[in-house]
Amino acid sequence: MGDLPYAALDDVIDRALREDLSLGDATTDALIPDDLVGSANLVARTTGVLAGVEAACLVFRTVDSEIEAVPLVQDGLRLEPGQTIARISGPMGEILKAERTALNLLQRMSGIASMTAELVDAVKGTDARIIDTRKTAPGLRALDKYSVTAGGGANHRFNLGDLVLIKDNHLETLAAEGLGIADVVRRARQNARHNLRIEVEVETVAQAGEALEGGADIILLDNMSPDDMAAAVKLVDGRALTEASGDISMATVRAAAESGVDLISVGALTHSVKALNIALDYENT
């Protein structure tokens, strides 16, 4: 699991709290006495994998430094219904003001980690690794990608400068110049920074061969059947990494892994995440 990206997290929390509290909290300000002190627990309502507990605790501390927010479970661990994740204590009005922002981050991050863990479990016994994509929520990429690693997955490129990834629109644009796939890869190798790997998206076994001929480091097998993926893997024969992509789900991920690919990229990890059900329960004393 990677390190929590605190620099990005601070910015996300500041923006999120401005969204919620730019005009104050009309309900809490009208009802809760300033001197009321209390405690509450962050509690899992369902099974899943935790990610973002320190992020949630930091939200509470950012709203009021007098709030004590203590994680009780580490990111990356599996949760059971009713399990207490963190204990929050301090000025009750300030805790209530922080509640939704803290839960929004924690539920989303844990949802990503949980979906990732399910897919990782589904491909156990194969050599395939589950990786993410750039299909992240705008402004939340660092947290989304951290959450993937908390679930046992790995990160693909973080931004457009990390890797040369030649996709179908690049190939179609350059085909007008008479360039085939191998030619495009060679052009990229000539013009890109020397330390960048080059990946090419292909749709057929024959195109995989062209990408290999051009010297691609990674060949992305897009929306190919398991049989075609297996044929492409056999053709490549370890001379480049192979990546399966395109509508990967729990129903299809095992077949993709058994084709022999090295990587399986899943956009749904971050673009279609289902938030994990976690709540803030007030503790009566």
C-alpha positions as CSV (number, residue, x, y, z in Angstrom):
1,M,0.0,0.0,0.0
2,G,1.3,3.5,-0.8
3,D,1.6,6.4,1.5
4,L,-1.3,8.7,2.2
5,P,-0.8,11.7,-0.1
6,Y,-1.0,14.4,2.6
7,A,-0.2,17.4,0.4
8,A,-3.2,16.5,-1.9
9,L,-5.3,15.6,1.1
10,D,-4.9,19.0,2.7
11,D,-6.1,20.7,-0.4
12,V,-9.0,18.4,-0.8
13,I,-10.1,18.9,2.8
14,D,-9.8,22.7,2.5
15,R,-11.9,22.8,-0.6
16,A,-14.5,20.4,0.7
17,L,-15.0,22.3,4.0
18,R,-15.4,25.5,2.1
19,E,-18.2,23.9,0.1
20,D,-20.0,22.9,3.3
21,L,-19.2,25.7,5.8
22,S,-18.8,28.9,3.8
23,L,-22.0,30.2,5.4
24,G,-21.6,28.2,8.6
25,D,-23.8,25.4,9.8
26,A,-27.3,26.8,10.3
27,T,-28.7,23.8,12.0
28,T,-25.8,23.1,14.4
29,D,-25.3,26.8,15.2
30,A,-29.0,27.1,16.1
31,L,-29.3,24.0,18.2
32,I,-26.0,22.8,19.8
33,P,-24.5,24.8,22.7
34,D,-20.9,25.8,22.1
35,D,-19.8,24.2,25.4
36,L,-21.4,20.8,24.7
37,V,-18.7,18.1,24.6
38,G,-19.3,14.6,23.4
39,S,-18.0,11.6,21.6
40,A,-18.9,9.5,18.6
41,N,-17.6,6.5,16.7
42,L,-17.0,5.9,13.0
43,V,-18.6,2.5,12.5
44,A,-18.7,0.1,9.5
45,R,-22.3,-0.9,8.5
46,T,-21.1,-3.6,6.1
47,T,-18.1,-5.7,5.1
48,G,-15.4,-4.1,3.1
49,V,-11.8,-2.9,3.1
50,L,-10.9,0.3,4.9
51,A,-9.2,3.3,3.2
52,G,-9.1,6.9,4.3
53,V,-9.4,6.6,8.1
54,E,-6.6,9.1,8.7
55,A,-8.1,11.4,6.1
56,A,-11.5,11.3,7.9
57,C,-9.8,12.0,11.2
58,L,-7.9,14.9,9.7
59,V,-11.2,16.5,8.6
60,F,-12.3,16.6,12.2
61,R,-9.0,18.0,13.5
62,T,-9.1,20.6,10.7
63,V,-12.5,21.8,11.7
64,D,-11.4,22.2,15.3
65,S,-8.0,21.4,16.8
66,E,-9.7,20.5,20.1
67,I,-11.3,17.5,18.5
68,E,-9.5,14.3,19.3
69,A,-9.8,11.8,16.4
70,V,-8.2,8.4,16.9
71,P,-8.1,5.7,14.2
72,L,-8.6,2.2,15.6
73,V,-8.2,0.3,12.4
74,Q,-5.5,0.6,9.7
75,D,-6.1,1.2,6.1
76,G,-6.0,-1.9,4.0
77,L,-7.7,-4.1,6.7
78,R,-11.0,-5.8,6.2
79,L,-14.0,-4.5,8.1
80,E,-17.0,-6.3,9.5
81,P,-20.5,-4.9,10.2
82,G,-20.5,-3.0,13.5
83,Q,-16.8,-2.6,13.7
84,T,-15.6,0.7,15.2
85,I,-13.1,2.3,12.9
86,A,-12.2,5.5,14.8
87,R,-13.2,7.3,18.0
88,I,-14.0,11.0,17.8
89,S,-14.4,13.3,20.9
90,G,-14.5,17.0,21.6
91,P,-16.9,19.9,21.0
92,M,-20.0,18.2,19.7
93,G,-21.1,21.0,17.4
94,E,-17.7,21.0,15.6
95,I,-17.9,17.2,15.3
96,L,-21.3,17.5,13.6
97,K,-20.0,20.2,11.2
98,A,-17.2,17.9,10.1
99,E,-19.3,14.7,9.9
100,R,-20.4,14.8,6.2
101,T,-17.1,15.8,4.7
102,A,-15.3,13.1,6.8
103,L,-17.7,10.5,5.7
104,N,-17.7,11.5,2.1
105,L,-14.0,10.9,1.9
106,L,-14.0,7.7,4.0
107,Q,-16.9,6.1,2.2
108,R,-15.6,6.8,-1.2
109,M,-12.0,5.7,-0.5
110,S,-13.2,2.5,1.3
111,G,-15.5,1.8,-1.6
112,I,-12.6,1.9,-4.0
113,A,-10.4,-0.2,-1.7
114,S,-13.3,-2.8,-1.3
115,M,-13.9,-3.1,-5.0
116,T,-10.2,-3.5,-5.7
117,A,-9.9,-6.2,-3.1
118,E,-12.7,-8.2,-4.6
119,L,-11.0,-8.1,-8.0
120,V,-7.6,-9.0,-6.5
121,D,-9.2,-11.9,-4.8
122,A,-10.9,-13.0,-8.0
123,V,-7.5,-13.4,-9.8
124,K,-5.6,-15.1,-7.1
125,G,-3.5,-18.0,-8.4
126,T,-2.7,-16.2,-11.6
127,D,0.2,-13.7,-12.3
128,A,-2.2,-10.9,-13.3
129,R,-2.2,-7.6,-11.3
130,I,-5.2,-5.4,-10.9
131,I,-4.4,-1.7,-11.8
132,D,-6.4,1.5,-12.0
133,T,-6.8,4.1,-14.8
134,R,-7.0,7.9,-15.0
135,K,-10.8,7.7,-14.8
136,T,-10.8,9.3,-11.4
137,A,-13.0,12.0,-9.8
138,P,-11.6,15.4,-10.8
139,G,-9.4,16.7,-8.0
140,L,-9.4,13.4,-6.1
141,R,-6.9,11.4,-8.2
142,A,-4.2,11.1,-5.5
143,L,-6.7,9.8,-3.0
144,D,-8.5,7.5,-5.5
145,K,-5.2,5.9,-6.5
146,Y,-4.0,5.6,-2.9
147,S,-7.3,3.7,-2.2
148,V,-6.6,1.3,-5.0
149,T,-3.3,0.3,-3.3
150,A,-5.1,0.0,0.0
151,G,-7.2,-2.7,-1.7
152,G,-4.2,-4.6,-3.0
153,G,-4.1,-3.2,-6.5
154,A,-1.5,-1.1,-8.2
155,N,-1.4,2.2,-10.0
156,H,-1.2,2.8,-13.7
157,R,0.1,6.3,-14.9
158,F,-0.8,9.2,-12.6
159,N,-0.9,11.8,-15.3
160,L,-0.3,12.2,-19.1
161,G,3.4,12.7,-18.5
162,D,4.1,9.4,-16.8
163,L,4.0,7.2,-19.9
164,V,3.6,7.3,-23.6
165,L,0.2,5.6,-24.1
166,I,-0.7,5.4,-27.8
167,K,-4.5,4.9,-28.1
168,D,-6.8,4.4,-31.0
169,N,-7.3,8.1,-31.7
170,H,-3.5,8.7,-31.9
171,L,-3.2,5.7,-34.3
172,E,-6.2,6.9,-36.5
173,T,-4.8,10.4,-36.7
174,L,-1.4,9.2,-37.8
175,A,-2.8,6.7,-40.2
176,A,-3.7,9.6,-42.4
177,E,0.1,10.2,-42.7
178,G,0.5,6.6,-43.8
179,L,2.0,5.4,-40.5
180,G,1.2,1.9,-39.2
181,I,1.3,0.9,-35.6
182,A,5.0,-0.1,-35.7
183,D,5.9,3.2,-37.3
184,V,4.0,5.2,-34.6
185,V,5.8,3.3,-31.8
186,R,9.2,4.1,-33.5
187,R,8.3,7.8,-33.8
188,A,7.3,7.9,-30.1
189,R,10.6,6.2,-29.2
190,Q,12.5,8.8,-31.2
191,N,10.7,11.8,-29.8
192,A,9.8,11.0,-26.2
193,R,12.0,11.3,-23.2
194,H,14.5,8.5,-23.0
195,N,13.2,7.1,-19.7
196,L,9.5,6.8,-20.6
197,R,8.0,3.4,-21.4
198,I,5.8,3.2,-24.5
199,E,2.4,1.4,-24.4
200,V,0.1,0.8,-27.4
201,E,-3.6,0.0,-27.5
202,V,-4.5,-2.7,-29.9
203,E,-7.7,-4.6,-30.8
204,T,-6.4,-7.7,-32.6
205,V,-3.7,-10.3,-32.3
206,A,-2.2,-9.0,-35.6
207,Q,-2.0,-5.5,-34.2
208,A,-0.3,-6.8,-31.1
209,G,2.4,-8.2,-33.4
210,E,2.8,-4.8,-35.1
211,A,3.2,-3.1,-31.7
212,L,5.8,-5.7,-30.7
213,E,7.6,-5.2,-34.0
214,G,7.8,-1.4,-33.3
215,G,9.4,-2.1,-29.9
216,A,6.5,-1.3,-27.5
217,D,7.1,-1.9,-23.8
218,I,3.5,-2.6,-23.0
219,I,0.7,-3.8,-25.2
220,L,-2.8,-3.0,-24.2
221,L,-5.3,-5.6,-25.4
222,D,-8.5,-3.6,-25.7
223,N,-11.9,-5.4,-25.6
224,M,-10.5,-8.6,-26.8
225,S,-12.0,-12.0,-26.1
226,P,-10.1,-14.3,-23.6
227,D,-9.1,-16.5,-26.5
228,D,-7.6,-13.6,-28.5
229,M,-5.9,-12.3,-25.4
230,A,-4.3,-15.7,-24.8
231,A,-3.2,-15.8,-28.5
232,A,-1.7,-12.3,-28.1
233,V,0.1,-13.2,-24.9
234,K,1.6,-16.3,-26.7
235,L,2.7,-14.1,-29.6
236,V,4.3,-11.5,-27.3
237,D,6.0,-14.3,-25.4
238,G,7.3,-12.1,-22.6
239,R,9.0,-9.6,-24.9
240,A,6.6,-6.9,-23.6
241,L,4.1,-6.6,-20.8
242,T,0.5,-7.3,-21.8
243,E,-2.5,-5.5,-20.3
244,A,-6.2,-6.4,-20.6
245,S,-8.6,-3.6,-20.7
246,G,-12.2,-2.9,-21.6
247,D,-15.4,-3.6,-19.5
248,I,-13.6,-5.7,-17.0
249,S,-15.9,-6.8,-14.2
250,M,-16.2,-9.5,-11.5
251,A,-17.9,-11.6,-14.2
252,T,-15.0,-11.3,-16.7
253,V,-11.8,-10.6,-14.7
254,R,-10.9,-14.2,-14.0
255,A,-11.1,-15.2,-17.6
256,A,-8.9,-12.2,-18.5
257,A,-6.4,-13.2,-15.9
258,E,-6.3,-16.8,-17.1
259,S,-5.3,-15.6,-20.6
260,G,-1.9,-14.9,-19.1
261,V,-1.8,-11.1,-19.2
262,D,0.4,-9.3,-16.8
263,L,-1.9,-6.4,-16.0
264,I,-5.7,-5.9,-15.9
265,S,-6.8,-2.3,-15.9
266,V,-10.2,-1.5,-14.4
267,G,-11.7,2.0,-14.9
268,A,-14.7,1.1,-12.8
269,L,-12.5,1.1,-9.7
270,T,-12.7,4.9,-9.6
271,H,-15.3,6.0,-12.1
272,S,-18.1,3.8,-10.8
273,V,-17.3,3.3,-7.2
274,K,-20.0,2.3,-4.7
275,A,-19.4,4.1,-1.4
276,L,-18.9,1.8,1.5
277,N,-21.6,2.2,4.2
278,I,-19.9,3.8,7.2
279,A,-21.6,6.0,9.8
280,L,-20.9,8.4,12.6
281,D,-22.7,7.1,15.7
282,Y,-23.1,9.4,18.7
283,E,-22.0,7.8,21.9
284,N,-24.4,8.4,24.8
285,T,-22.5,8.8,28.2
